[in-house]
Amino acid sequence: MDFKQIFINNEKWIQGKIETEPEYFKELSKGQSPEILYIGCSDSRVSAEEMIGAKPGEIFVHRNIANMVISIDLNVMSVLNYAVDHLKVNHVVVCGHYFCGGVKAAMEAKDLGILNPWLRNIRDVYRLHKTELNQIQDENERYNRLVELNVKEQCINLVKTAAVQKAYKERNLKVHSWVFDIHSGKLIDLNFDFEKELKGIMEIYNLG
């Protein structure tokens, strides 16, 4: 993209919106009431709103490298608490994508400096599932299976939080696991069994 073109594009976008919907920005400024918190990857090829056909105000979005939910990451925890406790979303989605650069980097034996502690969380996912993953001979297949397993583990990390547990009791909030197939454009539901996983970990992670 030509950097100088950005503000020209913005003006064109404004005019296009006003021509089709004169009150668009007036309505937009009234606030938001999204149903979904979407936690996805920062990859520039994966646009959450475009991928699911969402309009402004319909989803609350957080993105980071490899769509991670790490308990000591104040950014994702702040987003989660704001979306669940204040915006009252009813669905939290973790969406990964095949051929994720962050997941691939975590599989490589390299010192990546400041990225090391972040990617270690993905390596921990590999360690938990190494028996299954080590049996997959094809590198790309193994890599994409780790993408799926990472999404599931981040969903489990969500279930461990007080915000999600409280919202489930109050209004039956659900957690979902998705993967975007970057080769076909298809969105795949990994069918995370939220209630089963919640029941399975509450003995240790019950936060009341």
Helices and strands as residue ranges (DSSP letters): G 3-5, H 6-20, H 24-28, E 36-41, H 48-52, E 59-64, H 74-81, I 82-86, E 91-97, H 101-107, G 113-115, H 116-128, H 130-134, H 139-159, H 162-171, E 174-180, E 187-189, H 194-205
